C-alpha cells in the first residue's frame, strides 16, 4: 500500500506525547490485522523491529520498533508505548 505523503520518522519514546484525539477515518492496509499478528510474533520470538506507519492528529508518522503485544484497540511497543490500531496505516516487516 502506498501512502500519499512522506511520513515523519520519529523515535518511539515521543509517541506518548502525540495526540490521537481527533476522530477521523484513515485508509488502512487491507491485511493490517495479519501484519499486526506477524509483527507481534517477530517481536516476541526474534526481537525483530518493524516499520509502523501511523497518523496522529498532526500527520503521518513512521517508527521503527518492536511490537510486544496487541489487543483489540491498541498495540504495545517495547517500553510500554501504545498506539491505537485505528490510527495504523501499515506495518512493514
PyMOL Python script that loads the backbone (N, CA, C, O; Angstrom):
from pymol import cmd

cmd.read_pdbstr("""\
ATOM      1  N   UNK A   1       0.843  -1.180   0.000  1.00  0.00           N
ATOM      2  CA  UNK A   1       0.000   0.000   0.000  1.00  0.00           C
ATOM      3  C   UNK A   1       0.884   1.236   0.000  1.00  0.00           C
ATOM      4  O   UNK A   1       1.815   1.330   0.800  1.00  0.00           O
ATOM      5  N   UNK A   2       0.614   2.155  -0.858  1.00  0.00           N
ATOM      6  CA  UNK A   2       1.390   3.385  -0.953  1.00  0.00           C
ATOM      7  C   UNK A   2       0.682   4.501  -0.205  1.00  0.00           C
ATOM      8  O   UNK A   2      -0.540   4.631  -0.282  1.00  0.00           O
ATOM      9  N   UNK A   3       1.444   5.296   0.510  1.00  0.00           N
ATOM     10  CA  UNK A   3       0.881   6.456   1.172  1.00  0.00           C
ATOM     11  C   UNK A   3       1.108   7.673   0.297  1.00  0.00           C
ATOM     12  O   UNK A   3       2.052   7.713  -0.491  1.00  0.00           O
ATOM     13  N   UNK A   4       0.236   8.669   0.438  1.00  0.00           N
ATOM     14  CA  UNK A   4       0.314   9.826  -0.444  1.00  0.00           C
ATOM     15  C   UNK A   4       1.307  10.869   0.030  1.00  0.00           C
ATOM     16  O   UNK A   4       1.766  11.676  -0.778  1.00  0.00           O
ATOM     17  N   UNK A   5       1.655  10.886   1.297  1.00  0.00           N
ATOM     18  CA  UNK A   5       2.635  11.847   1.796  1.00  0.00           C
ATOM     19  C   UNK A   5       3.774  11.115   2.479  1.00  0.00           C
ATOM     20  O   UNK A   5       3.629   9.967   2.898  1.00  0.00           O
ATOM     21  N   UNK A   6       4.898  11.783   2.586  1.00  0.00           N
ATOM     22  CA  UNK A   6       6.070  11.175   3.202  1.00  0.00           C
ATOM     23  C   UNK A   6       5.934  11.246   4.729  1.00  0.00           C
ATOM     24  O   UNK A   6       5.712  12.321   5.285  1.00  0.00           O
ATOM     25  N   UNK A   7       6.068  10.095   5.403  1.00  0.00           N
ATOM     26  CA  UNK A   7       5.930  10.103   6.857  1.00  0.00           C
ATOM     27  C   UNK A   7       7.135  10.734   7.545  1.00  0.00           C
ATOM     28  O   UNK A   7       8.252  10.696   7.028  1.00  0.00           O
ATOM     29  N   UNK A   8       6.894  11.311   8.708  1.00  0.00           N
ATOM     30  CA  UNK A   8       7.952  11.863   9.541  1.00  0.00           C
ATOM     31  C   UNK A   8       8.507  10.742  10.413  1.00  0.00           C
ATOM     32  O   UNK A   8       7.756  10.116  11.162  1.00  0.00           O
ATOM     33  N   UNK A   9       9.802  10.480  10.330  1.00  0.00           N
ATOM     34  CA  UNK A   9      10.438   9.455  11.157  1.00  0.00           C
ATOM     35  C   UNK A   9      10.567   9.985  12.579  1.00  0.00           C
ATOM     36  O   UNK A   9      11.094  11.075  12.799  1.00  0.00           O
ATOM     37  N   UNK A  10      10.082   9.202  13.548  1.00  0.00           N
ATOM     38  CA  UNK A  10      10.162   9.604  14.956  1.00  0.00           C
ATOM     39  C   UNK A  10      10.725   8.465  15.780  1.00  0.00           C
ATOM     40  O   UNK A  10      10.768   7.320  15.331  1.00  0.00           O
ATOM     41  N   UNK A  11      11.158   8.787  16.989  1.00  0.00           N
ATOM     42  CA  UNK A  11      11.595   7.781  17.960  1.00  0.00           C
ATOM     43  C   UNK A  11      10.378   7.333  18.755  1.00  0.00           C
ATOM     44  O   UNK A  11       9.474   8.132  19.003  1.00  0.00           O
ATOM     45  N   UNK A  12      10.341   6.077  19.155  1.00  0.00           N
ATOM     46  CA  UNK A  12       9.173   5.563  19.864  1.00  0.00           C
ATOM     47  C   UNK A  12       8.933   6.274  21.186  1.00  0.00           C
ATOM     48  O   UNK A  12       7.801   6.317  21.667  1.00  0.00           O
ATOM     49  N   UNK A  13       9.976   6.828  21.775  1.00  0.00           N
ATOM     50  CA  UNK A  13       9.847   7.493  23.074  1.00  0.00           C
ATOM     51  C   UNK A  13       8.951   8.731  23.037  1.00  0.00           C
ATOM     52  O   UNK A  13       8.436   9.142  24.076  1.00  0.00           O
ATOM     53  N   UNK A  14       8.755   9.335  21.857  1.00  0.00           N
ATOM     54  CA  UNK A  14       7.902  10.530  21.812  1.00  0.00           C
ATOM     55  C   UNK A  14       6.443  10.207  21.482  1.00  0.00           C
ATOM     56  O   UNK A  14       5.596  11.100  21.502  1.00  0.00           O
ATOM     57  N   UNK A  15       6.143   8.950  21.182  1.00  0.00           N
ATOM     58  CA  UNK A  15       4.772   8.583  20.822  1.00  0.00           C
ATOM     59  C   UNK A  15       3.789   8.924  21.931  1.00  0.00           C
ATOM     60  O   UNK A  15       2.673   9.363  21.655  1.00  0.00           O
ATOM     61  N   UNK A  16       4.187   8.728  23.177  1.00  0.00           N
ATOM     62  CA  UNK A  16       3.273   9.015  24.291  1.00  0.00           C
ATOM     63  C   UNK A  16       2.917  10.498  24.379  1.00  0.00           C
ATOM     64  O   UNK A  16       1.927  10.848  25.022  1.00  0.00           O
ATOM     65  N   UNK A  17       3.692  11.369  23.754  1.00  0.00           N
ATOM     66  CA  UNK A  17       3.383  12.800  23.773  1.00  0.00           C
ATOM     67  C   UNK A  17       2.540  13.230  22.569  1.00  0.00           C
ATOM     68  O   UNK A  17       2.139  14.391  22.481  1.00  0.00           O
ATOM     69  N   UNK A  18       2.269  12.309  21.643  1.00  0.00           N
ATOM     70  CA  UNK A  18       1.462  12.633  20.471  1.00  0.00           C
ATOM     71  C   UNK A  18      -0.025  12.612  20.822  1.00  0.00           C
ATOM     72  O   UNK A  18      -0.440  11.977  21.792  1.00  0.00           O
ATOM     73  N   UNK A  19      -0.805  13.310  20.025  1.00  0.00           N
ATOM     74  CA  UNK A  19      -2.246  13.386  20.262  1.00  0.00           C
ATOM     75  C   UNK A  19      -3.004  12.501  19.275  1.00  0.00           C
ATOM     76  O   UNK A  19      -2.734  12.508  18.074  1.00  0.00           O
ATOM     77  N   UNK A  20      -3.959  11.743  19.809  1.00  0.00           N
ATOM     78  CA  UNK A  20      -4.823  10.891  18.999  1.00  0.00           C
ATOM     79  C   UNK A  20      -6.289  11.191  19.317  1.00  0.00           C
ATOM     80  O   UNK A  20      -7.113  10.278  19.377  1.00  0.00           O
ATOM     81  N   UNK A  21      -6.612  12.474  19.520  1.00  0.00           N
ATOM     82  CA  UNK A  21      -7.956  12.886  19.943  1.00  0.00           C
ATOM     83  C   UNK A  21      -8.944  13.028  18.793  1.00  0.00           C
ATOM     84  O   UNK A  21     -10.120  12.695  18.940  1.00  0.00           O
ATOM     85  N   UNK A  22      -8.478  13.518  17.656  1.00  0.00           N
ATOM     86  CA  UNK A  22      -9.373  13.740  16.522  1.00  0.00           C
ATOM     87  C   UNK A  22      -9.993  12.414  16.078  1.00  0.00           C
ATOM     88  O   UNK A  22      -9.333  11.375  16.076  1.00  0.00           O
ATOM     89  N   UNK A  23     -11.260  12.472  15.707  1.00  0.00           N
ATOM     90  CA  UNK A  23     -11.972  11.281  15.265  1.00  0.00           C
ATOM     91  C   UNK A  23     -12.137  11.338  13.749  1.00  0.00           C
ATOM     92  O   UNK A  23     -13.058  11.975  13.236  1.00  0.00           O
ATOM     93  N   UNK A  24     -11.232  10.664  13.041  1.00  0.00           N
ATOM     94  CA  UNK A  24     -11.346  10.622  11.589  1.00  0.00           C
ATOM     95  C   UNK A  24     -10.904   9.263  11.082  1.00  0.00           C
ATOM     96  O   UNK A  24     -10.127   8.562  11.729  1.00  0.00           O
ATOM     97  N   UNK A  25     -11.408   8.908   9.922  1.00  0.00           N
ATOM     98  CA  UNK A  25     -11.086   7.623   9.310  1.00  0.00           C
ATOM     99  C   UNK A  25      -9.816   7.752   8.480  1.00  0.00           C
ATOM    100  O   UNK A  25      -9.595   8.758   7.806  1.00  0.00           O
ATOM    101  N   UNK A  26      -8.993   6.722   8.542  1.00  0.00           N
ATOM    102  CA  UNK A  26      -7.800   6.667   7.701  1.00  0.00           C
ATOM    103  C   UNK A  26      -7.893   5.421   6.837  1.00  0.00           C
ATOM    104  O   UNK A  26      -8.588   4.463   7.177  1.00  0.00           O
ATOM    105  N   UNK A  27      -7.191   5.447   5.726  1.00  0.00           N
ATOM    106  CA  UNK A  27      -7.148   4.270   4.863  1.00  0.00           C
ATOM    107  C   UNK A  27      -6.081   3.327   5.396  1.00  0.00           C
ATOM    108  O   UNK A  27      -4.897   3.660   5.429  1.00  0.00           O
ATOM    109  N   UNK A  28      -6.519   2.145   5.811  1.00  0.00           N
ATOM    110  CA  UNK A  28      -5.604   1.150   6.354  1.00  0.00           C
ATOM    111  C   UNK A  28      -5.330   0.064   5.322  1.00  0.00           C
ATOM    112  O   UNK A  28      -6.138  -0.193   4.429  1.00  0.00           O
ATOM    113  N   UNK A  29      -4.167  -0.565   5.470  1.00  0.00           N
ATOM    114  CA  UNK A  29      -3.814  -1.684   4.602  1.00  0.00           C
ATOM    115  C   UNK A  29      -4.866  -2.779   4.799  1.00  0.00           C
ATOM    116  O   UNK A  29      -5.249  -3.055   5.936  1.00  0.00           O
ATOM    117  N   UNK A  30      -5.342  -3.408   3.722  1.00  0.00           N
ATOM    118  CA  UNK A  30      -6.384  -4.426   3.856  1.00  0.00           C
ATOM    119  C   UNK A  30      -5.956  -5.647   4.680  1.00  0.00           C
ATOM    120  O   UNK A  30      -6.810  -6.374   5.188  1.00  0.00           O
ATOM    121  N   UNK A  31      -4.673  -5.872   4.815  1.00  0.00           N
ATOM    122  CA  UNK A  31      -4.173  -7.016   5.584  1.00  0.00           C
ATOM    123  C   UNK A  31      -3.559  -6.571   6.918  1.00  0.00           C
ATOM    124  O   UNK A  31      -2.694  -7.258   7.461  1.00  0.00           O
ATOM    125  N   UNK A  32      -3.999  -5.439   7.438  1.00  0.00           N
ATOM    126  CA  UNK A  32      -3.398  -4.886   8.656  1.00  0.00           C
ATOM    127  C   UNK A  32      -3.465  -5.860   9.822  1.00  0.00           C
ATOM    128  O   UNK A  32      -2.493  -5.990  10.566  1.00  0.00           O
ATOM    129  N   UNK A  33      -4.565  -6.533   9.995  1.00  0.00           N
ATOM    130  CA  UNK A  33      -4.702  -7.487  11.099  1.00  0.00           C
ATOM    131  C   UNK A  33      -3.618  -8.573  11.024  1.00  0.00           C
ATOM    132  O   UNK A  33      -3.013  -8.922  12.038  1.00  0.00           O
ATOM    133  N   UNK A  34      -3.384  -9.091   9.841  1.00  0.00           N
ATOM    134  CA  UNK A  34      -2.332 -10.099   9.652  1.00  0.00           C
ATOM    135  C   UNK A  34      -0.950  -9.497   9.884  1.00  0.00           C
ATOM    136  O   UNK A  34      -0.073 -10.152  10.449  1.00  0.00           O
ATOM    137  N   UNK A  35      -0.752  -8.249   9.448  1.00  0.00           N
ATOM    138  CA  UNK A  35       0.530  -7.575   9.665  1.00  0.00           C
ATOM    139  C   UNK A  35       0.810  -7.417  11.165  1.00  0.00           C
ATOM    140  O   UNK A  35       1.942  -7.609  11.610  1.00  0.00           O
ATOM    141  N   UNK A  36      -0.203  -7.074  11.928  1.00  0.00           N
ATOM    142  CA  UNK A  36      -0.036  -6.912  13.381  1.00  0.00           C
ATOM    143  C   UNK A  36       0.350  -8.238  14.021  1.00  0.00           C
ATOM    144  O   UNK A  36       1.268  -8.286  14.839  1.00  0.00           O
ATOM    145  N   UNK A  37      -0.343  -9.316  13.657  1.00  0.00           N
ATOM    146  CA  UNK A  37      -0.036 -10.643  14.214  1.00  0.00           C
ATOM    147  C   UNK A  37       1.396 -11.061  13.880  1.00  0.00           C
ATOM    148  O   UNK A  37       2.128 -11.540  14.746  1.00  0.00           O
ATOM    149  N   UNK A  38       1.789 -10.878  12.617  1.00  0.00           N
ATOM    150  CA  UNK A  38       3.140 -11.257  12.190  1.00  0.00           C
ATOM    151  C   UNK A  38       4.194 -10.418  12.918  1.00  0.00           C
ATOM    152  O   UNK A  38       5.201 -10.949  13.387  1.00  0.00           O
ATOM    153  N   UNK A  39       3.958  -9.113  13.008  1.00  0.00           N
ATOM    154  CA  UNK A  39       4.924  -8.228  13.664  1.00  0.00           C
ATOM    155  C   UNK A  39       5.058  -8.539  15.150  1.00  0.00           C
ATOM    156  O   UNK A  39       6.156  -8.456  15.701  1.00  0.00           O
ATOM    157  N   UNK A  40       3.954  -8.895  15.805  1.00  0.00           N
ATOM    158  CA  UNK A  40       3.999  -9.258  17.218  1.00  0.00           C
ATOM    159  C   UNK A  40       4.810 -10.537  17.410  1.00  0.00           C
ATOM    160  O   UNK A  40       5.596 -10.646  18.351  1.00  0.00           O
ATOM    161  N   UNK A  41       4.616 -11.490  16.527  1.00  0.00           N
ATOM    162  CA  UNK A  41       5.385 -12.743  16.595  1.00  0.00           C
ATOM    163  C   UNK A  41       6.873 -12.473  16.365  1.00  0.00           C
ATOM    164  O   UNK A  41       7.717 -13.029  17.067  1.00  0.00           O
ATOM    165  N   UNK A  42       7.200 -11.622  15.387  1.00  0.00           N
ATOM    166  CA  UNK A  42       8.597 -11.277  15.127  1.00  0.00           C
ATOM    167  C   UNK A  42       9.219 -10.580  16.339  1.00  0.00           C
ATOM    168  O   UNK A  42      10.380 -10.822  16.670  1.00  0.00           O
ATOM    169  N   UNK A  43       8.452  -9.723  16.993  1.00  0.00           N
ATOM    170  CA  UNK A  43       8.955  -9.000  18.161  1.00  0.00           C
ATOM    171  C   UNK A  43       9.209  -9.906  19.349  1.00  0.00           C
ATOM    172  O   UNK A  43      10.226  -9.776  20.030  1.00  0.00           O
ATOM    173  N   UNK A  44       8.288 -10.823  19.598  1.00  0.00           N
ATOM    174  CA  UNK A  44       8.415 -11.702  20.753  1.00  0.00           C
ATOM    175  C   UNK A  44       9.391 -12.854  20.534  1.00  0.00           C
ATOM    176  O   UNK A  44      10.150 -13.204  21.438  1.00  0.00           O
ATOM    177  N   UNK A  45       9.377 -13.435  19.360  1.00  0.00           N
ATOM    178  CA  UNK A  45      10.218 -14.603  19.091  1.00  0.00           C
ATOM    179  C   UNK A  45      11.640 -14.248  18.680  1.00  0.00           C
ATOM    180  O   UNK A  45      12.593 -14.932  19.054  1.00  0.00           O
ATOM    181  N   UNK A  46      11.775 -13.174  17.909  1.00  0.00           N
ATOM    182  CA  UNK A  46      13.068 -12.862  17.310  1.00  0.00           C
ATOM    183  C   UNK A  46      13.617 -11.487  17.678  1.00  0.00           C
ATOM    184  O   UNK A  46      14.707 -11.114  17.245  1.00  0.00           O
ATOM    185  N   UNK A  47      12.852 -10.724  18.488  1.00  0.00           N
ATOM    186  CA  UNK A  47      13.253  -9.352  18.880  1.00  0.00           C
ATOM    187  C   UNK A  47      13.515  -8.482  17.653  1.00  0.00           C
ATOM    188  O   UNK A  47      14.391  -7.617  17.666  1.00  0.00           O
ATOM    189  N   UNK A  48      12.748  -8.723  16.598  1.00  0.00           N
ATOM    190  CA  UNK A  48      12.950  -8.026  15.328  1.00  0.00           C
ATOM    191  C   UNK A  48      12.085  -6.767  15.246  1.00  0.00           C
ATOM    192  O   UNK A  48      10.912  -6.776  15.620  1.00  0.00           O
ATOM    193  N   UNK A  49      12.683  -5.696  14.754  1.00  0.00           N
ATOM    194  CA  UNK A  49      11.955  -4.440  14.580  1.00  0.00           C
ATOM    195  C   UNK A  49      11.152  -4.455  13.283  1.00  0.00           C
ATOM    196  O   UNK A  49      11.511  -5.126  12.315  1.00  0.00           O
ATOM    197  N   UNK A  50      10.062  -3.701  13.290  1.00  0.00           N
ATOM    198  CA  UNK A  50       9.250  -3.493  12.101  1.00  0.00           C
ATOM    199  C   UNK A  50       9.056  -1.986  11.921  1.00  0.00           C
ATOM    200  O   UNK A  50       9.326  -1.204  12.832  1.00  0.00           O
ATOM    201  N   UNK A  51       8.589  -1.594  10.750  1.00  0.00           N
ATOM    202  CA  UNK A  51       8.266  -0.198  10.477  1.00  0.00           C
ATOM    203  C   UNK A  51       6.761  -0.031  10.584  1.00  0.00           C
ATOM    204  O   UNK A  51       5.998  -0.733   9.920  1.00  0.00           O
ATOM    205  N   UNK A  52       6.343   0.902  11.423  1.00  0.00           N
ATOM    206  CA  UNK A  52       4.922   1.175  11.616  1.00  0.00           C
ATOM    207  C   UNK A  52       4.619   2.558  11.054  1.00  0.00           C
ATOM    208  O   UNK A  52       5.227   3.548  11.461  1.00  0.00           O
ATOM    209  N   UNK A  53       3.680   2.622  10.120  1.00  0.00           N
ATOM    210  CA  UNK A  53       3.198   3.893   9.593  1.00  0.00           C
ATOM    211  C   UNK A  53       1.859   4.174  10.260  1.00  0.00           C
ATOM    212  O   UNK A  53       0.951   3.343  10.211  1.00  0.00           O
ATOM    213  N   UNK A  54       1.734   5.334  10.880  1.00  0.00           N
ATOM    214  CA  UNK A  54       0.502   5.677  11.580  1.00  0.00           C
ATOM    215  C   UNK A  54       0.276   7.177  11.516  1.00  0.00           C
ATOM    216  O   UNK A  54       1.182   7.946  11.197  1.00  0.00           O
ATOM    217  N   UNK A  55      -0.956   7.580  11.827  1.00  0.00           N
ATOM    218  CA  UNK A  55      -1.300   9.003  11.813  1.00  0.00           C
ATOM    219  C   UNK A  55      -1.707   9.452  13.212  1.00  0.00           C
ATOM    220  O   UNK A  55      -2.567   8.850  13.854  1.00  0.00           O
ATOM    221  N   UNK A  56      -1.068  10.523  13.663  1.00  0.00           N
ATOM    222  CA  UNK A  56      -1.550  11.189  14.865  1.00  0.00           C
ATOM    223  C   UNK A  56      -2.430  12.345  14.397  1.00  0.00           C
ATOM    224  O   UNK A  56      -2.782  12.408  13.219  1.00  0.00           O
ATOM    225  N   UNK A  57      -2.789  13.257  15.292  1.00  0.00           N
ATOM    226  CA  UNK A  57      -3.663  14.373  14.903  1.00  0.00           C
ATOM    227  C   UNK A  57      -2.978  15.376  13.987  1.00  0.00           C
ATOM    228  O   UNK A  57      -3.645  16.213  13.379  1.00  0.00           O
ATOM    229  N   UNK A  58      -1.645  15.302  13.879  1.00  0.00           N
ATOM    230  CA  UNK A  58      -0.892  16.255  13.058  1.00  0.00           C
ATOM    231  C   UNK A  58      -0.630  15.708  11.652  1.00  0.00           C
ATOM    232  O   UNK A  58      -0.725  16.448  10.672  1.00  0.00           O
ATOM    233  N   UNK A  59      -0.301  14.420  11.549  1.00  0.00           N
ATOM    234  CA  UNK A  59       0.001  13.865  10.236  1.00  0.00           C
ATOM    235  C   UNK A  59       0.595  12.481  10.303  1.00  0.00           C
ATOM    236  O   UNK A  59       0.562  11.825  11.345  1.00  0.00           O
ATOM    237  N   UNK A  60       1.136  12.042   9.192  1.00  0.00           N
ATOM    238  CA  UNK A  60       1.686  10.696   9.040  1.00  0.00           C
ATOM    239  C   UNK A  60       3.046  10.590   9.726  1.00  0.00           C
ATOM    240  O   UNK A  60       3.913  11.443   9.538  1.00  0.00           O
ATOM    241  N   UNK A  61       3.224   9.545  10.516  1.00  0.00           N
ATOM    242  CA  UNK A  61       4.472   9.283  11.239  1.00  0.00           C
ATOM    243  C   UNK A  61       4.969   7.886  10.895  1.00  0.00           C
ATOM    244  O   UNK A  61       4.206   7.022  10.462  1.00  0.00           O
ATOM    245  N   UNK A  62       6.277   7.687  11.103  1.00  0.00           N
ATOM    246  CA  UNK A  62       6.912   6.376  10.913  1.00  0.00           C
ATOM    247  C   UNK A  62       7.798   6.106  12.106  1.00  0.00           C
ATOM    248  O   UNK A  62       8.543   6.982  12.544  1.00  0.00           O
ATOM    249  N   UNK A  63       7.723   4.888  12.637  1.00  0.00           N
ATOM    250  CA  UNK A  63       8.593   4.489  13.724  1.00  0.00           C
ATOM    251  C   UNK A  63       9.099   3.072  13.438  1.00  0.00           C
ATOM    252  O   UNK A  63       8.348   2.210  12.980  1.00  0.00           O
ATOM    253  N   UNK A  64      10.373   2.852  13.714  1.00  0.00           N
ATOM    254  CA  UNK A  64      10.984   1.532  13.564  1.00  0.00           C
ATOM    255  C   UNK A  64      11.204   0.978  14.963  1.00  0.00           C
ATOM    256  O   UNK A  64      12.038   1.482  15.715  1.00  0.00           O
ATOM    257  N   UNK A  65      10.448  -0.068  15.312  1.00  0.00           N
ATOM    258  CA  UNK A  65      10.475  -0.562  16.679  1.00  0.00           C
ATOM    259  C   UNK A  65       9.977  -2.000  16.750  1.00  0.00           C
ATOM    260  O   UNK A  65       9.668  -2.612  15.727  1.00  0.00           O
ATOM    261  N   UNK A  66       9.903  -2.525  17.950  1.00  0.00           N
ATOM    262  CA  UNK A  66       9.441  -3.882  18.207  1.00  0.00           C
ATOM    263  C   UNK A  66       8.040  -3.834  18.797  1.00  0.00           C
ATOM    264  O   UNK A  66       7.773  -3.046  19.704  1.00  0.00           O
ATOM    265  N   UNK A  67       7.149  -4.670  18.288  1.00  0.00           N
ATOM    266  CA  UNK A  67       5.810  -4.800  18.873  1.00  0.00           C
ATOM    267  C   UNK A  67       5.830  -5.970  19.844  1.00  0.00           C
ATOM    268  O   UNK A  67       6.184  -7.089  19.473  1.00  0.00           O
ATOM    269  N   UNK A  68       5.448  -5.703  21.094  1.00  0.00           N
ATOM    270  CA  UNK A  68       5.451  -6.753  22.114  1.00  0.00           C
ATOM    271  C   UNK A  68       4.093  -7.417  22.273  1.00  0.00           C
ATOM    272  O   UNK A  68       4.021  -8.614  22.549  1.00  0.00           O
ATOM    273  N   UNK A  69       3.013  -6.657  22.102  1.00  0.00           N
ATOM    274  CA  UNK A  69       1.673  -7.218  22.313  1.00  0.00           C
ATOM    275  C   UNK A  69       0.660  -6.440  21.487  1.00  0.00           C
ATOM    276  O   UNK A  69       0.906  -5.309  21.066  1.00  0.00           O
ATOM    277  N   UNK A  70      -0.488  -7.079  21.268  1.00  0.00           N
ATOM    278  CA  UNK A  70      -1.580  -6.395  20.604  1.00  0.00           C
ATOM    279  C   UNK A  70      -2.895  -6.796  21.254  1.00  0.00           C
ATOM    280  O   UNK A  70      -3.055  -7.909  21.754  1.00  0.00           O
ATOM    281  N   UNK A  71      -3.818  -5.863  21.230  1.00  0.00           N
ATOM    282  CA  UNK A  71      -5.140  -6.112  21.775  1.00  0.00           C
ATOM    283  C   UNK A  71      -6.183  -5.752  20.741  1.00  0.00           C
ATOM    284  O   UNK A  71      -5.884  -5.685  19.548  1.00  0.00           O
ATOM    285  N   UNK A  72      -7.405  -5.518  21.189  1.00  0.00           N
ATOM    286  CA  UNK A  72      -8.492  -5.198  20.274  1.00  0.00           C
ATOM    287  C   UNK A  72      -8.374  -3.784  19.716  1.00  0.00           C
ATOM    288  O   UNK A  72      -8.785  -3.529  18.584  1.00  0.00           O
ATOM    289  N   UNK A  73      -7.809  -2.852  20.510  1.00  0.00           N
ATOM    290  CA  UNK A  73      -7.778  -1.456  20.085  1.00  0.00           C
ATOM    291  C   UNK A  73      -6.388  -0.828  20.043  1.00  0.00           C
ATOM    292  O   UNK A  73      -6.225   0.253  19.477  1.00  0.00           O
ATOM    293  N   UNK A  74      -5.382  -1.482  20.628  1.00  0.00           N
ATOM    294  CA  UNK A  74      -4.041  -0.904  20.701  1.00  0.00           C
ATOM    295  C   UNK A  74      -2.983  -1.965  20.444  1.00  0.00           C
ATOM    296  O   UNK A  74      -3.216  -3.160  20.623  1.00  0.00           O
ATOM    297  N   UNK A  75      -1.793  -1.491  20.014  1.00  0.00           N
ATOM    298  CA  UNK A  75      -0.603  -2.337  20.023  1.00  0.00           C
ATOM    299  C   UNK A  75       0.335  -1.763  21.076  1.00  0.00           C
ATOM    300  O   UNK A  75       0.350  -0.556  21.320  1.00  0.00           O
ATOM    301  N   UNK A  76       1.116  -2.640  21.695  1.00  0.00           N
ATOM    302  CA  UNK A  76       2.081  -2.224  22.712  1.00  0.00           C
ATOM    303  C   UNK A  76       3.484  -2.428  22.159  1.00  0.00           C
ATOM    304  O   UNK A  76       3.847  -3.520  21.721  1.00  0.00           O
ATOM    305  N   UNK A  77       4.262  -1.353  22.188  1.00  0.00           N
ATOM    306  CA  UNK A  77       5.636  -1.402  21.716  1.00  0.00           C
ATOM    307  C   UNK A  77       6.575  -1.663  22.880  1.00  0.00           C
ATOM    308  O   UNK A  77       6.184  -1.568  24.043  1.00  0.00           O
ATOM    309  N   UNK A  78       7.806  -1.988  22.558  1.00  0.00           N
ATOM    310  CA  UNK A  78       8.829  -2.145  23.578  1.00  0.00           C
ATOM    311  C   UNK A  78       8.889  -0.857  24.404  1.00  0.00           C
ATOM    312  O   UNK A  78       8.903   0.242  23.850  1.00  0.00           O
ATOM    313  N   UNK A  79       8.925  -0.998  25.711  1.00  0.00           N
ATOM    314  CA  UNK A  79       8.975   0.167  26.589  1.00  0.00           C
ATOM    315  C   UNK A  79       7.613   0.618  27.084  1.00  0.00           C
ATOM    316  O   UNK A  79       7.511   1.654  27.741  1.00  0.00           O
ATOM    317  N   UNK A  80       6.555  -0.144  26.781  1.00  0.00           N
ATOM    318  CA  UNK A  80       5.226   0.195  27.261  1.00  0.00           C
ATOM    319  C   UNK A  80       4.555   1.349  26.551  1.00  0.00           C
ATOM    320  O   UNK A  80       3.707   2.023  27.136  1.00  0.00           O
ATOM    321  N   UNK A  81       4.916   1.592  25.303  1.00  0.00           N
ATOM    322  CA  UNK A  81       4.314   2.661  24.498  1.00  0.00           C
ATOM    323  C   UNK A  81       3.160   2.053  23.699  1.00  0.00           C
ATOM    324  O   UNK A  81       3.296   0.965  23.140  1.00  0.00           O
ATOM    325  N   UNK A  82       2.028   2.751  23.646  1.00  0.00           N
ATOM    326  CA  UNK A  82       0.835   2.241  22.974  1.00  0.00           C
ATOM    327  C   UNK A  82       0.470   3.092  21.768  1.00  0.00           C
ATOM    328  O   UNK A  82       0.608   4.315  21.798  1.00  0.00           O
ATOM    329  N   UNK A  83       0.000   2.436  20.694  1.00  0.00           N
ATOM    330  CA  UNK A  83      -0.518   3.123  19.509  1.00  0.00           C
ATOM    331  C   UNK A  83      -1.909   2.551  19.228  1.00  0.00           C
ATOM    332  O   UNK A  83      -2.082   1.333  19.197  1.00  0.00           O
ATOM    333  N   UNK A  84      -2.908   3.429  19.023  1.00  0.00           N
ATOM    334  CA  UNK A  84      -4.244   2.928  18.678  1.00  0.00           C
ATOM    335  C   UNK A  84      -4.247   2.276  17.291  1.00  0.00           C
ATOM    336  O   UNK A  84      -3.722   2.838  16.330  1.00  0.00           O
ATOM    337  N   UNK A  85      -4.838   1.098  17.203  1.00  0.00           N
ATOM    338  CA  UNK A  85      -4.870   0.362  15.940  1.00  0.00           C
ATOM    339  C   UNK A  85      -5.621   1.140  14.862  1.00  0.00           C
ATOM    340  O   UNK A  85      -5.275   1.053  13.684  1.00  0.00           O
ATOM    341  N   UNK A  86      -6.647   1.902  15.256  1.00  0.00           N
ATOM    342  CA  UNK A  86      -7.415   2.633  14.239  1.00  0.00           C
ATOM    343  C   UNK A  86      -6.630   3.789  13.621  1.00  0.00           C
ATOM    344  O   UNK A  86      -7.127   4.457  12.714  1.00  0.00           O
ATOM    345  N   UNK A  87      -5.400   4.032  14.105  1.00  0.00           N
ATOM    346  CA  UNK A  87      -4.526   5.069  13.526  1.00  0.00           C
ATOM    347  C   UNK A  87      -3.370   4.478  12.734  1.00  0.00           C
ATOM    348  O   UNK A  87      -2.578   5.220  12.152  1.00  0.00           O
ATOM    349  N   UNK A  88      -3.259   3.143  12.704  1.00  0.00           N
ATOM    350  CA  UNK A  88      -2.164   2.496  11.970  1.00  0.00           C
ATOM    351  C   UNK A  88      -2.558   2.352  10.506  1.00  0.00           C
ATOM    352  O   UNK A  88      -3.634   1.850  10.181  1.00  0.00           O
ATOM    353  N   UNK A  89      -1.669   2.799   9.636  1.00  0.00           N
ATOM    354  CA  UNK A  89      -1.891   2.695   8.195  1.00  0.00           C
ATOM    355  C   UNK A  89      -1.359   1.364   7.681  1.00  0.00           C
ATOM    356  O   UNK A  89      -2.024   0.671   6.911  1.00  0.00           O
ATOM    357  N   UNK A  90      -0.146   1.015   8.117  1.00  0.00           N
ATOM    358  CA  UNK A  90       0.514  -0.182   7.606  1.00  0.00           C
ATOM    359  C   UNK A  90       1.676  -0.550   8.503  1.00  0.00           C
ATOM    360  O   UNK A  90       2.266   0.310   9.159  1.00  0.00           O
ATOM    361  N   UNK A  91       2.006  -1.848   8.530  1.00  0.00           N
ATOM    362  CA  UNK A  91       3.188  -2.339   9.242  1.00  0.00           C
ATOM    363  C   UNK A  91       4.025  -3.104   8.235  1.00  0.00           C
ATOM    364  O   UNK A  91       3.530  -3.996   7.547  1.00  0.00           O
ATOM    365  N   UNK A  92       5.303  -2.745   8.155  1.00  0.00           N
ATOM    366  CA  UNK A  92       6.221  -3.400   7.230  1.00  0.00           C
ATOM    367  C   UNK A  92       7.265  -4.171   8.011  1.00  0.00           C
ATOM    368  O   UNK A  92       7.957  -3.619   8.866  1.00  0.00           O
ATOM    369  N   UNK A  93       7.369  -5.456   7.707  1.00  0.00           N
ATOM    370  CA  UNK A  93       8.342  -6.312   8.401  1.00  0.00           C
ATOM    371  C   UNK A  93       9.689  -6.254   7.714  1.00  0.00           C
ATOM    372  O   UNK A  93      10.635  -6.908   8.154  1.00  0.00           O
TER     373      UNK A  93
END
""", "prot")
cmd.dss("prot")
cmd.show_as("cartoon", "prot")
cmd.util.cbc("prot")
cmd.orient("prot")
